[in-house]
Amino acid sequence: GIVKTTTVASAFIKAYDDKLIDLPVYARLMGSESDKAKEMLKPTKTKMYDSVEEAISGAVLGGTKNG
């Protein structure tokens, strides 16, 4: 289904705040309000990438890109 990226970002932020996850998440968010979602996630351990391939590479190589 289709969901606003800010909704996804809010869920990740809540999961970090609630200590449900503590590891970096490597992701690509594209769609409605994706720039805002990326800004929301900057203070978290979520690493944002422009493509799925970059996200996979970042996860495998321990990339540090965010935003």
Secondary structure, DSSP 8 states (H G I E B T S, - for coil): ----HHHHHHHHHHHHHTTS--S-EEE---STTHHHHHHHHTTSSEEE-SSHHHHHHHHHHT-----
